[in-house]
Amino acid sequence: MSARLEVAGAGAQRVPALSFAGVDFAYPGCAVRAVVGVDLALHAGEMTALVGRNGSGKSTLARLCNGLLLPTAGDVSIGGVPTSDETRLWEVRSRVGLLFQDPVQQIVGATVEEDVAFGLENLGVPREEMLERVDAILGELGLVDIRDRPVHGLSGGQRQRLALAGVLVLEPSVLVVDEPTSLLDASTARDLLTLVRGLAGRGAAVLWITQDPDEAMAADRLAVLEQGRLAYQGSPAEFFLGGEAGRLSLRLPRPAELARELARTRGLEWVGHGPLPLTEPALMQLLRSGLDGRR
């Protein structure tokens, strides 16, 4: 989509696209810290899923990513630039795109095209370049046919794609998405996840915040927040297969839950009979092979 995203992977080995180093955060007047001692690094070309129960600190962490909130202790850096550096705050924010749960919060234009162009106009991007970038992102997100449509007439899925277009047209190197599928139907949610997964494949560093373990399985890495602290970092599959999900009261991906239920209907127990299927393809393979041998 953009030259910046394509080039971003070149320095991934040396400097993380986004890093948290010993980060604490407490809201003013609140004795309990919302984020505690977080160390986390995201690299270009990588998608990290951040999961946790309500109140675990996920949305606070999202707002720390680009300086909307500043850490009480520790450092948040974008490509090595601290978000606390007031002289470079605009640079930091231009590198980080935030997509929130409710797209209405981010839509400001009267029509689809006007909304996508809004950020570029504020940056003073030359008109010819602005039109090229708007056309490109409208095409990529399937919004060309509704470019002149008033935003108030859009469906939920169209609004979420429009909000994403308004973020991506600015060509951020880091994309932070905060539970973007919670208001969408299952099909639209899958389409959005596939689209964002593709952006990571082209060089963006993506932080996908969710409570959905099925979405977490699409990520390269998983980070789990529990009461503001990182309780796990590593492989999504290892987390769900290793018993950590149960310890933290997080459910398993749907294919794993369905496989367990199917086994129970046959009077079987899964423990000790191989790994649970964590994805739909793995579940389908299991169903084709049959459950009868898992006693």
Secondary structure by P-SEA (a helix, b strand, c coil): cccccccccccccccccbbbcbbbbbccccccccccbbbbbbcccbbbbbbbcccccaaaaaaacccccccccbbbbcccccccccccaaaaaaabbbbccccccccccccaaaaaaaaaaaacccaaaaaaaaaaaaaaaccccccccccccccaaaaaaaaaaaaaaacccbbbbccccccccaaaaaaaaaaaaaaaaaccbbbbbcccaaaaaaccbbbbbccccccccccaaaaaaacccccccccccaaaaaaaaaaaaacccccccccccccaaaaaaaaaacccccc
